Amino acid sequence: MAVMEKLKIFVVQEPVVAASCVIAGFGFFQPAVVRPILDSMDSSKQVPQPALRDVVSGVTGKKQG
């Protein structure tokens, strides 16, 4: 029996396990594609941090003098 025939039988008998294997395979190889894309983007531009008083006033709703 050929490998593809066995694979077809497996997918028909165990569709949930087969789908889980496909999802796991995608998740396993995704970092090999996504990481180089993220590394190639210009991430040297840093976003300035807001002043602490602005953050506190945003959380509490009170203006700091």
A tleap script that builds the chain and sets N, CA, C and O, in Angstrom:
source leaprc.protein.ff14SB
mol = sequence {
  NMET ALA VAL MET GLU LYS LEU LYS ILE PHE
  VAL VAL GLN GLU PRO VAL VAL ALA ALA SER
  CYS VAL ILE ALA GLY PHE GLY PHE PHE GLN
  PRO ALA VAL VAL ARG PRO ILE LEU ASP SER
  MET ASP SER SER LYS GLN VAL PRO GLN PRO
  ALA LEU ARG ASP VAL VAL SER GLY VAL THR
  GLY LYS LYS GLN CGLY
}
set mol.1.N position { 0.850 -1.182 0.000 }
set mol.1.CA position { 0.000 0.000 0.000 }
set mol.1.C position { 0.891 1.239 0.000 }
set mol.1.O position { 1.854 1.312 0.762 }
set mol.2.N position { 0.580 2.189 -0.830 }
set mol.2.CA position { 1.396 3.388 -0.966 }
set mol.2.C position { 1.219 4.296 0.250 }
set mol.2.O position { 0.232 4.207 0.980 }
set mol.3.N position { 2.168 5.139 0.435 }
set mol.3.CA position { 2.156 6.054 1.575 }
set mol.3.C position { 0.966 7.012 1.476 }
set mol.3.O position { 0.306 7.291 2.478 }
set mol.4.N position { 0.699 7.504 0.289 }
set mol.4.CA position { -0.422 8.439 0.129 }
set mol.4.C position { -1.754 7.765 0.430 }
set mol.4.O position { -2.665 8.389 0.975 }
set mol.5.N position { -1.863 6.505 0.076 }
set mol.5.CA position { -3.095 5.768 0.358 }
set mol.5.C position { -3.285 5.615 1.868 }
set mol.5.O position { -4.394 5.782 2.377 }
set mol.6.N position { -2.216 5.303 2.571 }
set mol.6.CA position { -2.284 5.186 4.034 }
set mol.6.C position { -2.633 6.533 4.663 }
set mol.6.O position { -3.390 6.599 5.631 }
set mol.7.N position { -2.076 7.601 4.103 }
set mol.7.CA position { -2.355 8.932 4.622 }
set mol.7.C position { -3.828 9.290 4.427 }
set mol.7.O position { -4.454 9.849 5.327 }
set mol.8.N position { -4.376 8.974 3.272 }
set mol.8.CA position { -5.796 9.238 3.016 }
set mol.8.C position { -6.679 8.471 4.004 }
set mol.8.O position { -7.649 9.020 4.527 }
set mol.9.N position { -6.348 7.223 4.254 }
set mol.9.CA position { -7.125 6.409 5.193 }
set mol.9.C position { -7.035 7.002 6.600 }
set mol.9.O position { -8.029 7.053 7.326 }
set mol.10.N position { -5.840 7.446 6.976 }
set mol.10.CA position { -5.655 8.042 8.297 }
set mol.10.C position { -6.496 9.304 8.441 }
set mol.10.O position { -7.132 9.505 9.476 }
set mol.11.N position { -6.509 10.159 7.416 }
set mol.11.CA position { -7.266 11.416 7.478 }
set mol.11.C position { -8.763 11.130 7.581 }
set mol.11.O position { -9.485 11.841 8.279 }
set mol.12.N position { -9.225 10.097 6.891 }
set mol.12.CA position { -10.647 9.751 6.948 }
set mol.12.C position { -11.012 9.173 8.314 }
set mol.12.O position { -12.080 9.471 8.849 }
set mol.13.N position { -10.128 8.349 8.878 }
set mol.13.CA position { -10.431 7.707 10.157 }
set mol.13.C position { -10.221 8.642 11.342 }
set mol.13.O position { -10.963 8.569 12.322 }
set mol.14.N position { -9.240 9.505 11.270 }
set mol.14.CA position { -8.898 10.399 12.390 }
set mol.14.C position { -8.776 11.850 11.902 }
set mol.14.O position { -7.666 12.380 11.848 }
set mol.15.N position { -9.877 12.493 11.551 }
set mol.15.CA position { -9.759 13.856 11.008 }
set mol.15.C position { -9.274 14.888 12.028 }
set mol.15.O position { -8.578 15.837 11.666 }
set mol.16.N position { -9.635 14.708 13.290 }
set mol.16.CA position { -9.222 15.677 14.318 }
set mol.16.C position { -7.718 15.595 14.546 }
set mol.16.O position { -7.046 16.619 14.665 }
set mol.17.N position { -7.198 14.388 14.606 }
set mol.17.CA position { -5.756 14.212 14.803 }
set mol.17.C position { -4.994 14.743 13.593 }
set mol.17.O position { -3.953 15.382 13.746 }
set mol.18.N position { -5.505 14.481 12.398 }
set mol.18.CA position { -4.849 14.972 11.187 }
set mol.18.C position { -4.841 16.500 11.156 }
set mol.18.O position { -3.829 17.109 10.809 }
set mol.19.N position { -5.958 17.115 11.515 }
set mol.19.CA position { -6.017 18.577 11.540 }
set mol.19.C position { -5.073 19.141 12.598 }
set mol.19.O position { -4.438 20.173 12.380 }
set mol.20.N position { -4.982 18.471 13.736 }
set mol.20.CA position { -4.068 18.926 14.786 }
set mol.20.C position { -2.622 18.855 14.320 }
set mol.20.O position { -1.821 19.735 14.634 }
set mol.21.N position { -2.290 17.819 13.576 }
set mol.21.CA position { -0.932 17.686 13.045 }
set mol.21.C position { -0.616 18.803 12.054 }
set mol.21.O position { 0.495 19.331 12.041 }
set mol.22.N position { -1.588 19.156 11.233 }
set mol.22.CA position { -1.381 20.242 10.266 }
set mol.22.C position { -1.188 21.566 10.990 }
set mol.22.O position { -0.298 22.342 10.642 }
set mol.23.N position { -2.014 21.828 11.993 }
set mol.23.CA position { -1.899 23.075 12.756 }
set mol.23.C position { -0.562 23.129 13.498 }
set mol.23.O position { 0.094 24.170 13.525 }
set mol.24.N position { -0.166 22.015 14.094 }
set mol.24.CA position { 1.115 21.977 14.810 }
set mol.24.C position { 2.277 22.174 13.849 }
set mol.24.O position { 3.245 22.862 14.173 }
set mol.25.N position { 2.187 21.581 12.683 }
set mol.25.CA position { 3.251 21.759 11.689 }
set mol.25.C position { 3.363 23.199 11.247 }
set mol.25.O position { 4.467 23.719 11.082 }
set mol.26.N position { 2.219 23.852 11.053 }
set mol.26.CA position { 2.243 25.270 10.688 }
set mol.26.C position { 2.866 26.101 11.804 }
set mol.26.O position { 3.690 26.977 11.545 }
set mol.27.N position { 2.470 25.824 13.044 }
set mol.27.CA position { 3.018 26.571 14.176 }
set mol.27.C position { 4.494 26.310 14.393 }
set mol.27.O position { 5.208 27.170 14.908 }
set mol.28.N position { 4.954 25.139 14.009 }
set mol.28.CA position { 6.366 24.786 14.176 }
set mol.28.C position { 7.237 25.523 13.165 }
set mol.28.O position { 8.338 25.960 13.502 }
set mol.29.N position { 6.762 25.665 11.935 }
set mol.29.CA position { 7.568 26.294 10.895 }
set mol.29.C position { 7.310 27.789 10.741 }
set mol.29.O position { 8.049 28.465 10.026 }
set mol.30.N position { 6.284 28.316 11.391 }
set mol.30.CA position { 5.969 29.730 11.277 }
set mol.30.C position { 7.116 30.637 11.729 }
set mol.30.O position { 7.396 31.616 11.037 }
set mol.31.N position { 7.792 30.370 12.844 }
set mol.31.CA position { 8.897 31.250 13.243 }
set mol.31.C position { 10.016 31.329 12.206 }
set mol.31.O position { 10.721 32.335 12.133 }
set mol.32.N position { 10.181 30.285 11.411 }
set mol.32.CA position { 11.218 30.319 10.381 }
set mol.32.C position { 10.891 31.336 9.299 }
set mol.32.O position { 11.793 31.808 8.606 }
set mol.33.N position { 9.616 31.684 9.141 }
set mol.33.CA position { 9.207 32.650 8.126 }
set mol.33.C position { 8.998 34.024 8.738 }
set mol.33.O position { 9.427 35.027 8.170 }
set mol.34.N position { 8.342 34.079 9.891 }
set mol.34.CA position { 7.952 35.363 10.472 }
set mol.34.C position { 9.150 36.097 11.077 }
set mol.34.O position { 9.265 37.311 10.913 }
set mol.35.N position { 10.037 35.395 11.766 }
set mol.35.CA position { 11.163 36.047 12.431 }
set mol.35.C position { 12.057 36.809 11.457 }
set mol.35.O position { 12.408 37.952 11.750 }
set mol.36.N position { 12.443 36.243 10.319 }
set mol.36.CA position { 13.257 37.041 9.386 }
set mol.36.C position { 12.528 38.271 8.852 }
set mol.36.O position { 13.150 39.301 8.593 }
set mol.37.N position { 11.211 38.163 8.686 }
set mol.37.CA position { 10.453 39.324 8.225 }
set mol.37.C position { 10.486 40.418 9.280 }
set mol.37.O position { 10.705 41.586 8.959 }
set mol.38.N position { 10.271 40.048 10.537 }
set mol.38.CA position { 10.294 41.039 11.609 }
set mol.38.C position { 11.683 41.631 11.787 }
set mol.38.O position { 11.819 42.825 12.053 }
set mol.39.N position { 12.715 40.808 11.643 }
set mol.39.CA position { 14.082 41.304 11.789 }
set mol.39.C position { 14.463 42.259 10.667 }
set mol.39.O position { 15.274 43.162 10.869 }
set mol.40.N position { 13.884 42.065 9.489 }
set mol.40.CA position { 14.233 42.925 8.368 }
set mol.40.C position { 13.563 44.292 8.452 }
set mol.40.O position { 14.001 45.240 7.799 }
set mol.41.N position { 12.511 44.396 9.247 }
set mol.41.CA position { 11.844 45.693 9.399 }
set mol.41.C position { 12.732 46.634 10.199 }
set mol.41.O position { 13.521 46.196 11.037 }
set mol.42.N position { 12.602 47.914 9.939 }
set mol.42.CA position { 13.417 48.903 10.631 }
set mol.42.C position { 12.867 49.107 12.035 }
set mol.42.O position { 11.905 49.848 12.237 }
set mol.43.N position { 13.479 48.450 12.988 }
set mol.43.CA position { 13.018 48.568 14.372 }
set mol.43.C position { 13.938 49.451 15.196 }
set mol.43.O position { 13.839 49.479 16.423 }
set mol.44.N position { 14.838 50.176 14.528 }
set mol.44.CA position { 15.765 51.017 15.274 }
set mol.44.C position { 15.111 52.296 15.768 }
set mol.44.O position { 15.649 52.959 16.655 }
set mol.45.N position { 13.954 52.654 15.208 }
set mol.45.CA position { 13.264 53.858 15.653 }
set mol.45.C position { 12.491 53.552 16.925 }
set mol.45.O position { 11.519 52.797 16.905 }
set mol.46.N position { 12.921 54.132 18.011 }
set mol.46.CA position { 12.280 53.906 19.292 }
set mol.46.C position { 11.159 54.920 19.498 }
set mol.46.O position { 11.309 56.099 19.175 }
set mol.47.N position { 10.062 54.462 20.026 }
set mol.47.CA position { 8.949 55.342 20.353 }
set mol.47.C position { 9.238 55.961 21.715 }
set mol.47.O position { 9.537 55.240 22.666 }
set mol.48.N position { 9.156 57.284 21.824 }
set mol.48.CA position { 9.443 57.900 23.124 }
set mol.48.C position { 8.403 57.485 24.165 }
set mol.48.O position { 7.209 57.399 23.880 }
set mol.49.N position { 8.895 57.231 25.377 }
set mol.49.CA position { 7.991 56.840 26.454 }
set mol.49.C position { 7.267 58.074 26.982 }
set mol.49.O position { 7.856 59.150 27.082 }
set mol.50.N position { 5.997 57.918 27.316 }
set mol.50.CA position { 5.280 59.063 27.887 }
set mol.50.C position { 5.775 59.341 29.301 }
set mol.50.O position { 6.340 58.473 29.966 }
set mol.51.N position { 5.548 60.567 29.737 }
set mol.51.CA position { 5.939 60.931 31.093 }
set mol.51.C position { 5.095 60.134 32.083 }
set mol.51.O position { 3.925 59.844 31.830 }
set mol.52.N position { 5.702 59.788 33.202 }
set mol.52.CA position { 5.010 58.976 34.204 }
set mol.52.C position { 3.757 59.673 34.721 }
set mol.52.O position { 2.754 59.015 34.996 }
set mol.53.N position { 3.804 60.989 34.854 }
set mol.53.CA position { 2.625 61.713 35.356 }
set mol.53.C position { 1.462 61.613 34.370 }
set mol.53.O position { 0.303 61.589 34.784 }
set mol.54.N position { 1.759 61.555 33.075 }
set mol.54.CA position { 0.689 61.400 32.081 }
set mol.54.C position { 0.055 60.019 32.182 }
set mol.54.O position { -1.156 59.872 32.021 }
set mol.55.N position { 0.874 59.013 32.450 }
set mol.55.CA position { 0.356 57.658 32.588 }
set mol.55.C position { -0.508 57.552 33.834 }
set mol.55.O position { -1.594 56.974 33.793 }
set mol.56.N position { -0.025 58.113 34.949 }
set mol.56.CA position { -0.770 58.049 36.211 }
set mol.56.C position { -2.081 58.805 36.083 }
set mol.56.O position { -3.113 58.330 36.556 }
set mol.57.N position { -2.058 59.964 35.458 }
set mol.57.CA position { -3.292 60.728 35.321 }
set mol.57.C position { -4.266 60.024 34.371 }
set mol.57.O position { -5.479 60.154 34.535 }
set mol.58.N position { -3.767 59.293 33.399 }
set mol.58.CA position { -4.633 58.537 32.518 }
set mol.58.C position { -5.293 57.378 33.223 }
set mol.58.O position { -6.433 57.031 32.911 }
set mol.59.N position { -4.593 56.767 34.175 }
set mol.59.CA position { -5.151 55.620 34.898 }
set mol.59.C position { -6.117 56.090 35.985 }
set mol.59.O position { -7.197 55.520 36.141 }
set mol.60.N position { -5.739 57.117 36.731 }
set mol.60.CA position { -6.555 57.549 37.865 }
set mol.60.C position { -7.631 58.554 37.457 }
set mol.60.O position { -8.634 58.696 38.156 }
set mol.61.N position { -7.440 59.244 36.349 }
set mol.61.CA position { -8.390 60.261 35.941 }
set mol.61.C position { -8.169 61.588 36.624 }
set mol.61.O position { -8.943 62.525 36.426 }
set mol.62.N position { -7.128 61.682 37.422 }
set mol.62.CA position { -6.814 62.926 38.137 }
set mol.62.C position { -5.611 63.562 37.484 }
set mol.62.O position { -4.647 62.884 37.127 }
set mol.63.N position { -5.678 64.872 37.333 }
set mol.63.CA position { -4.533 65.588 36.754 }
set mol.63.C position { -3.499 65.830 37.840 }
set mol.63.O position { -3.812 66.258 38.950 }
set mol.64.N position { -2.261 65.541 37.480 }
set mol.64.CA position { -1.165 65.786 38.409 }
set mol.64.C position { -0.700 67.229 38.206 }
set mol.64.O position { -0.467 67.664 37.078 }
set mol.65.N position { -0.572 67.948 39.293 }
set mol.65.CA position { -0.266 69.364 39.287 }
set mol.65.C position { 0.983 69.681 38.659 }
set mol.65.O position { 1.359 70.851 38.589 }
savepdb mol mol.pdb
quit
